[in-house]
Amino acid sequence: MDTIWSKETLQESKPKYKAVVAMIRDQIASGGLTVGEKLPPVRELAWQLQITPGTVARAYTVLTDSGVLHAEVGRGTFVSDPSTTIDKEAGDPPLNLIEIDAVHHNSGGDINTVNLFSPHLPNGGQAKLIRHLLGAIAQDPPSGIMHYPSRRSARPAREAMAKWLHGAPIGQIDPDDIVLSHGGQNAILLVFQTILRGRRPVVFVEELAYPGFRRAAEILRADIVPINCDKDGIIPAALAAAAERHPEAQVLCTSPEVHSPTCGFTPMERRLALVDVARKADLQILEDDCYRMGRAEGEGYRQLAPERGWYVSSLSKSVTPALRIGCAIGPKGMSGALHRSAEHGFFGLATPMLDLTAALLSHPQLPDIMEASRLGVERYVKIAVNTLGGFDLRWRQDVPFVWLKLPQGWRASAFCQAAEKEGVQIRAAEEFAGRDAQSPHAVRMAVNGGVSLHSFEAAMERLRCLLDNPPEEIGV
């Protein structure tokens, strides 16, 4: 088959990946490539055509996403049979079929771009279930559609949320303790609105932290102070020193189970030490648990320090981000104030969303759907590790992103720009740091279950090619 690949046909073509796409299509049309025939590996074809592996990988991705080729993980890329092409818009995949058509679901805009900015869960059947529930609610909404939401109308949804949170180590909760929110970010803002006092309150965050903490604090005109961290999270001595410098500080924000962006975990000994500092400095502790997909490995701060522990979570990283369903839970005795923050801000979730929350979170199929989606994330993470594992990569199999410390020769901003030119969008470490902070030369890459496994693998290959070939003009 080597004779069908000609580098001469690429000489005048720009961009070259489109020329490779056209070459493969022409060979299939003329019979040079037949149904079921295996294409050369990416690096082998790149060598034959004297182009970069990223160019070939991008061409394979385009043809795979359009159904001309199909990929089998671990075996290679093959010519598809057009008579067996499935219309992926026709319905949802079964629970064990996680791949989704990138043409319709890639959130990157351009169908040839793989967007790895934010986690996009694989579809384990939740889309079909949500459509079914929405249809039933539209026909007969239990909460009605002609009045304001209320605590009473939200009671079934809060009960369902309490059931969904069963097993989270956050201490005893009652449905009345739960305040429903428009996603995790809204839950953080509700907690800040309930806690913060004074003209210029101070909020402590990890030196690399979920950007939503800073955005919520800025909205409320709070000053943000980063606290130094190590591999186990916030350093207790650094927190104590910051509390002495800023006696007006009121809350510490942290993500002990799954730290974004580093995939870190805070062990129990460290959590207990931080609680001790928080009590001495009279700090509230806000725990963001939105990224955890599996079982919690440690006790939450609301359980460790029930008088000052606040907890927020959402469905975004375990079911879907589209619904914007989240929750906030305060310490005992603070539920009334937290409810008032929500009611004074937006009255509560819309009644159809309350009905959907109640039906979805109590549905018997949801645990299996979530497990299928989690297993799908594992498959994407495995591809990232197999492709980039030779570099300084931090990952966990049930966390929908990986953290990569860049090798010498690459700065984070330059690497992100180079990756985007190759059709891969990723986040630089500086996006998780304060404006004036010095951030490491590292990037976060999220799982995008809205593209096929082959497309994701091709994106990882393009990144590996960049990592292997840093630009000479960029210093250490």
N, C-alpha and C positions, 0 to 999 in steps of 0.2 A: 504494500500500500504506500510505501515511501515515495514512489514516483509521482503520486498525485499532489504532493505538497511542493509548491514552487515559490521560492522567496521572491522571484522576479515580479510576480503579480502584486507584491506589496510595496514596490519601490516608490510608486507615485501616489499611493493611497494614504490619506489622513482623515480621521484617526485609523491606525492600523488594525485595531480590533474589529472595526466594521469590515475591513477587507478580509479578515479571517472568517468572519461570519458569512460574507458573500461567497468565499471560496468553498466553505463546507456545504452551504446550500446548493451551490452549482454542482458539486460532486455528488450530492444525493440525487439531484434532478437528473444528472447524466448517467447515473448507475455506477459511478466510481466508488460510492459508498452505498452499501445496501443495508436494509433493515436488520437490526441486531448486531451490526458490525461495531467493533470496539475502536474508538479513536485513540490516537497516541496519548500517552501521559502529557500533562501540561509542559513539564520541563523538556521532554523529548521533542515535542513539536516546536517549542520555542527555539531550541537549538537548531533544528532543521531550517526554520524560517529566519533565524538570526534576529529574533525579536525578544522582548522580555517575557518571562513566564506570566507576569501580571496581565500582559496584553492577551495572551492565549486564554488565561483563566477567565478574563472578562468576556471574551467571545463565547466560550463554553457556557458561561452563565446566561448570556442573552439567548442562546439557542435552547438551553435547558428550560428557561422560564417560558419560552414560547412553544415548548412541546416538540421541537424538532429533534432534540437529544434528550436522553434521560440518564441520570447518574445513579449508580448503585454503590453505596458507601463501602469502601474497601475493595471494590472490584474495578471501577473505572466508569467511563462515559461511553454510551452506546447510541446508535441511531435508533430513533423511535419508530414504531409502526403507526402511521397516521390514522389507520382504521381503528386503533384502540385508544386514541387520545380521549381523555375524560374531560368533560366540561366542568371545570372546578367551580364555576359559579352556580352549578345546579343544586348543590346542597353541601352539607357539612361532612367532614370525614368521620369515620368511626373513631372510637376512643383510641385505638391503637395506630391510627394514621395521623401523624402529627404535622407532616409537611403541608404547607399552604402555598398557593400560587402567588409568586412574587409580583406578577403583573397587576393583581388586584389588591394586594395587601401590603406591599412594601411602602413603609411610611417615609421613604426618602425622597419622594417626588418623582424624579427620573427613575424609570423601572430598571435602569442599569446601575443605579446607585444603591448600595447597601447601607442603610442608616443604622448605626450602632450607638446613637446618642442615649436613648432611653430603652429600658427593657420592653420588649413586645412579646407577650406570652404565646407559645404554641397553642393552637386550638385543640383542646381535648374534648370538645363537645359543648363548651359553654355557649357558643354563639347560637347553636340550635335550641338549647334549653331557654336562653334568654328570649329569643324570638317567640317561642311557644308561650312563655309566661306573659310577655307583653301583649300577645294577641288575646289571651284569656282575660287579662286585666282590662284591656280596652273594651271588651264586651260587657264586663260587669265589675267595675272597680270597687273593691270592698270599702275603701275610705271615701268614695264619692269624688265628685269633681267640681262642686259648687260652693266650697267653703275653705277657709284657711286651715292649714295644718295645725295640729295641737299636740300636746304631750299625750293626750288620750288616744288620738288617731295614730300616733307613732308607737304606741305600746307594742303591737305585734312585731313591728320591725325591730324594736330594741330587744325584745325577747329572742328573736331570731339571731340578732347580732351576739347576744350573750351565749347562745348555743354555739355559734360559729367560733367564738373566742374560747370555748371550753378547752382546757388543757394549757392555755397560755398562763405562765406562772406570774400572775399579776395580783394575787390575793383574791379574797372573796369579792365578787361583784353581784350586784342586783341589776335587773334591767333598768331601774330608775337611775342607776349610776352612769348609764351610757348616754352620751349625747351624739346623735348622728350628724355627720358633716358631709360637705361636698368634697370628698377625698381627703387624703392625709394632709395636704398643704393647708386646707381650710381648717382641719383639726388643730394644727400647730398654731394657726392664727387665733383660733378660739381660746386656746390655753393661754397664749400671751395676753389676749384681751382680758382674761380673768385674773391673771397674776400681776401684771406689770402696773406699777404705781409711780407717780412723780413725773417731772418734765423730761428727764433724760435717764431713764432706767438703763441698766447694763445687763446684757445677756452674754453668758459664756458659751462658747462653742468649741468643738475640736478644731485643731489647726487646719486639718482638711475635713470638711464636713458637707453634708447635704446642703446645697445652696438655698433651699427653701427656708432653713432656719434664718439665714441672713436677710432674705427678702421679707419674711414676716416681721422681723425685728425692725427693719428699716421703715416699713409701713407705719409702725407705731412709734417712730422716732427714737428708737432705742439704740444705744451704742453697743457694738458687737466687739467682744474681746476674745481672741483665739487662745486656746490653752494647749501647751506642748503635749505631744503624745509619743508613745513608743509602740512596739508591736502589740502590746496588750491594751492599748487605748490611752485615755487621759492619764497623765502622771499625777498622782495625788499631791506630791510636793509642789508641782507647778500650779495646781488648782488652789492650794492653800496660799501660795505666794500671790496669786492673782486676786484672791479674795481680800488679802490684806491691802493691796494697792487700790482695790475698788470696793470699798465697804458698801457702796450703793448697789452692788450686783444683786440680782434677785432670782435668777434661774440658770441652771446648767442644762444645756441640750446635748444629748448623746444618743448613739445607736449601738448599744452593747452587743446585740445578737449578730447583726450583720452591718458592719461599718461600710458606708458608702463614702469614698470610692475604693477603699483598699481591701475589701473582703475580710476585714479584721473581726476579731471576737474578743470581748473583754471577760477574762476568767473571774470566778467568784471572789477570789482573794482581793483582786483589784476593785471589784464592785463594792465590797464591804469597806475598803479603805476610802473610796470616794464618798460613800454614804457618811462615814465618820467626819470627813472634811465638810460635807454639805451641812451636817447638823451643827457643827461648830460655827460655821459662817452664816447659818440660817438661809441656805439656798434651797429653792425648789429644784426638783430634778424632772426634766421632761425627757421621756424615753420614746424614741421613734422606732417602731417595730414594723414598718411597712415592707421591708425587703425580705423578711423571713418567709420561706416557703415550706420548710420542714419543721421538725420538732424543736422547741426551744431547748437550748443546752444549759441555761442558767436561770436563776431566779430574777425576775424583773424588779425594777426599783420601786414600783408601787407595792410589791410584796416585802421588799427589804426595808423600805422606809415609808410605811403607809401614811404617815402624817405629812409627807412632802413629795410623794411619787405621783407623777402624771404620766399617762400612757396614751399614745395615738397609734392607730393602725388603719389600714384600708384594704380594699379588694384589688387594688391596682396591680400588685405583683403576684397575686395568687389566683385571681379569677379573670378580671379585665379592668383596664384603666378607663374604659369608655363610659362607665356608669357614674363615675365620681362618687362612689359610696365609701365613706370612712367613718371613723368614730374617735371620740376623745373621752377619757375617763380620768376623773380627778381623785384626790385623796378623800377619804370619808369626811363628810361634812361640807364638801365643796361642790357637790353635784348641783345644788340649787343655783349657785353663782355661775357654773359652767352652762347650765341650761339657759339662764338669762342672757349670757353672751350670745348664744345662738339665736334665741328668740328676738332679741333686740337688733340683731344684725340682719337676719333673713327669715324670721318667723319659724323656720324649720324646713326640712326637705319637702318638695312638692308631694302631694298625696299620692299620685300614681307611682312616684319613686319609692315612697314608703311601702306601698303594696308590693312593688317588685322586690324590694329588699326583704320583706317578710317571706315572700314565696320562694325567692332564690336561695336565701341562706338556710332555709329549713327544708329544702328539697332533698329527697333521699339520694338523687343521682350526683349531687354536688361533690361529695367526698371523692368519688371515683373520677369525676371530671378533673378535679384539682390534682389528683395523683397523676393522671395522664398528662396534664400540662407540666407538672414538675418533672416527670420522666422525660418529656420532650426537652425541657431545659437542660437536663443532664446530657442529652445527645449533642446539643450545640456546644456545651461547655467541653465535652470530650473532644470535639473537633478542634476547638481553640487550643486545648492543652496539647493534643497530638501535633498540631502545626507549629505552635509557638513555645512549646515546653522547653526548648533549648535556651530560652531567654529567661530573664528574671520575672517570672509570671506568678501572680498570686491568685488563687481561685478556690472555690468550693463547689462541689457538684450540684448543690441545690440552691445556688445563688446565681441570679440571672445576669451577671456581669463578671469580667475578669479585670485585674489590675496589672499593668505591665510597666516595669521600670525600664527605661530605654537604655540601650548600650551606648558606649562612647561614640561621639560623632553626631548624636541626635539631640536636639532640644524639642521639648514637647510641642510648642507651637509650630515649628517647622515640620515636625513629623505629621501633625494633624493636617497641615496644608498639603503635604506630599500625598498622604493617604486619600484626601478628598479628590486630588487629581486622578487617583487610581480608582475612584468610585466607591470609597469607603469613608464614612463619616464617623468620627470618634471624638471623645472629649479629652482635652488636656487637663492636667492636674490643676492648673491655675484657676479653672472654673470652679473648683471646690475650695479655694483659698480666699482669704481676704484680699482686698484691692492692693494693699501695700505689702503683702506677704511674699516671701520668697518660696516658690513652690518647687517640688522635685521635678526632674525630667521624667515624667511618667504620664500614662494615659489610661483612661477607663474605656473598656469596650463592652457594650451591653449585648445580651442575646436578642436577636430579632427573629422571633418565630414566624414573622410574616413573610420571610423568604425561605426558599427551599434549603435543605441541608447542603445541597451541592453549591448553591449560591453563597451560602455562609462559608463553606469550606474554601471556595474560590477567593472570597474576600480575605480570609486568613492567609492564604497563599500569597496574595498580593502584598499584605502587610509584612509577611516574612521576607519577601524579596526586598522590600524597602529596608527592613532591619539589617539584612545582610549587606546592604550597599549604602551606608551613610554618606552624605555629601562631604567632600573633602574640605569645603570652605567653612564648615561649622565646627567650632572647637568643642572641647570637652564641656 
